[in-house]
Amino acid sequence: MAKIRVNGVFLHYIVQGKGTPIIFIHPPILSGVNFKYQLDELSKYFTVIIFDIRGHGKSQPSTQTLTYSLIVEDMKKIMDHLGVDKAFVCGYSTGGSIALEFLLTAPERTLGGILVGGISEVNTWQLKNKISLGIALAKVGAISTLAFSIAWSNSNTTAMFWKLLRDAKKANKKTAEEYYRYSLTYNCTNQLQSIPFPVLLVYGAEDKDFHSYGRLIHTNLANSEFKLIPKVKHQIPTKTHKELNNLIKQFIFSSK
C-alpha cells in the first residue's frame, strides 16, 4: 500500500506485478478493494494498479468538486509517480464512464480500455432512479446504509463482504454525492466515434438493464468487442472474477 499527494490530497493506491499496466476504476462508495481478485490474479501477467478515488476508501476527501476530469488528472499523477507512460484503463459500472473520459481526454497516456458494466450516458429510468437514490442517501449522510447494501451485493464471500464494507463506510458523504451527481448527467456517447483504441465491453448476461448501454457503446466505437458473462448480473469483478480475468488477459495479449 502507498499514498501520493496530489493537489493537497493524499490518494491511496496499490501496484503489483510486472508487464503491461492496467489501472482499475471503482464506482461510488466502493474502493479499490473491489478489484482484489484482479490484483491477485492479473498481477501474474501485468502491472496492476488499483486506487481509491478522492473521498473513498483510504484516500482523503476532495478539496475540489469531484469531476471525471479531476479523477483522470489524479490517475495521470499516479502514473507519473510510478513511471508509467501508457496504460489500459478498466472501469467498473460508473467507473467505466471515467475510463471513457480517460480515453477521450488523455489519448497520449492510453493503450486501450476495458468497461465492465460500463455506461456512456444515463438514459433509462431504472438507472436514473438508482443513481438519484445514491445522491439522496449520500446527501443526508446515510453512508452506512449505502455501504452495507453495496458491499453485500458485490461480495462473493463473507470475508470479501467485510473487506468491502470496511472501506465503503469510509466514503465521504460530500464526495460520494458529487460522484453520483456527476455520473447522472455525464454523456460522452456522441464522442465515442473519435476513440481509436481497442476497447473490451463486458456485461453480465443476467444484467439485462445494462445490455442496451453496452450495445450503444459498441455501436459507436470503431474498435470494440462486446462480451456477455453467463449467470451473473452487474457485480462481475468479484462474482465472476475468473471469467473476467480470462477475458482481460485474452484482450490485452491480442491487442499487442
N, C-alpha and C positions, 0 to 999 in steps of 0.2 A: 504494500500500500504506500502511496505517496501523495503529496499535495503540491500544487503550483499556485502561486499568487498571480492573479490576472485582474488588472484594474481595481486593486484593493480588495479582492475577494479570493479566498482560498478555495480551490477546487480539488476534490479528491479524485484520484484515478489509480488504476492498476494496469500494468503492462506485463505481458507474459508471452514467452515463445520467441521464435525467430522466423524470418521469411517475410512474405508479402503482408503489409499491415492492414488490419481491419479495425475500424472504430465502431463501437456499438452505441446506439442512442435509445434511451428509455422514454416511455410516456410519463405523464404527470403522476405524482405520488410515489411511483416505484423508483428504484435506483439502479445502479449498475449491477447490483446483486442478481437482478433478474436474468442476467446473462452468465450466471455461474457455469452452466453446462457448456456454453460456448467457450468460455475462458479455459475450462478444464480440458475440453476435447480438441478444440481447434488450435490451441496453442502448440500442439504437437506438430503442426504443419505451417502455421502462420504466426506473425506478431499480432496478438490480440490486445486491444486497448479498450477498457471499459472505464466510464467516468460517471460521476454524479453531477447532473445539471445543477446550476445555482439554486440554492434553497431546497435541495433534495438530498436525502441520504446524509453523507458526511461532508458535503460541500456547504459553504456559508451562504446565507440568503443574499440575493442580489441587491446591490445598492442602486441599480438601474432597473427600469421596467424591463421585464423579461420578454424578449422577442426572439424569433428564429434567427435573425441576423446576428444577434448578440451571442446566441449559442454557437452558431457557426464560427464566429470570431474566437470564442473560447476553445473550440475544437482545434482551430488552426494554431492557437498558442500552445496547446498541449503537444501538437505535432512538432512545432518548432522546438519545444523543450526537449523532446525525445529524438530530435534529429530526423524526423520522418518527413520526406519531401511530398510524397503522394500516398494515398490510402484508398481502400474500399470503405464505403460508409454503409452501415447496416442499421436501419431504424425499425423499431417495433411499434405498431399502432400509430399514434400521432408522431412518434419518433421518426416514422417513415417520411412525414412531411418535412422534417428537418433534414433528413437525408436528401430529399429532392432539392431543398433550398441550398444545400451544400453543393450539389451537382450543378445547380444553376449559377451560383454566385462565386464559387471557388473552383472553377474548372481546372485551373493550374495546379491544384492540390489533389485532383481526383483520378482514381483508377477505374471506378465504377460504383454501382450502388446495389444494395440488397434491401428490399422492402418486405417486411413480414407483417401482413395485415395492414399495409400502408394505405394512405389516402392522399389525394392531391387537392381535395376540397371536401367540404361537408355539405351534402345535398339531399340527405334523407331525413325525415322527421325522427326516425329512431335514433340516429346518431346525434342529431341536434339536441334531442331531449336528454340523451345520456351525458353529453358534454355540458349542457346547461345545468344539469343536476350537480355535476362536479364543481362548476363555478359557484353555485349557490351554497353547497356544503363547505367549500374552502373559504368562502367569504365570511361565513358565520363561525369559522374555526373548528368545524367538525372533522378535523384531520384524522382522529382516531377511528371514526366511523368509516371514512373513505379508505384508510389504511387497512382495516380489518377486511373489508369487502374485497378490495383489490388483491391483497395478499392471499386471501382464501381462494379466489377464483384463479390465481396464477400459480398456486402451489401444486406440486405433484406428490409431495411427501410432507409429513409433519415437520421434519427438520427444515425443509425449504420454506414452509409457511412461516415459521418463527424467524428465519433469516430475512425474508421479505418484510414481515411485519415490523421488525425492529428498525429497519431503515425507513420504511414508509411512514412510521409515526413521527419521524424527524422532519418531515416536509414542512416548510414554512408556509403558512396559510396564504400570505400575500403573493409569494412567488408562484405557488401552486395555482392560485386563482388566475394569475396572469398567463400562465402556461395554458390552462384550459381555455381562457378567453381568446388568446391568440389563435389557438387551434380551431376554434369555432368559425373564425372569419377568414382564415388563410385559404388562398386559392391560387395555385400555380398551373392549373390544367392547360391554360392557353399558351404556356411557355414550354411545355414538355417536349414539343417537336424540335426544340433547339438543343436538346441533350443528346450528344453523340455517343456517350459512354454506354457500355453494356450494363444492363440492369436486370436483376433477378427479382421477380414478384412471386411471393409465397403466401398462400392463403389456406386456411383450414377448410376442408370440404364441407364441414358442418356449419361454417361461419357464413351462411348464405347472404346475410345482410351486407357483407363486405365484398362479395363477388363482383358486384357492379362497380365498386371502386377500383378493384384490381383490373377489370376489363377496360375501364375508362383510361387508366394509366397505360395499359398495354397497347391500346389502340393509338394512343398519341405518342408513344415512344418508338423511335426507329429501330432500336436495338435492344429488345427486351424478351425475356422468357417468362411465361405465366405457368405456375405450378400449384397444384392442389395437393395437400397432405390429407390422406383419409383419416376418418374417425377422430377429428379434433375440431374445436371451434376456433376461438381467437388466440388462445394462450399457447402458441406454438413454441416459443423459446424454452419453456420448461416442460410442457406436457408431451411434446413430440420432438425433443431435442436431438435425438439420434437421426431422425429423418431430415430435420432442418440442417443439421451439421453436414450430413452427406450431400445435400443439395448445394450448400455453400462451398464445400470442397470441390465438387464437380464444376461448379460455375467459375470459381477463381482459377482452377487449373486449366480450364478450357479457354479462359479469357487471356491467357498469357501469349 
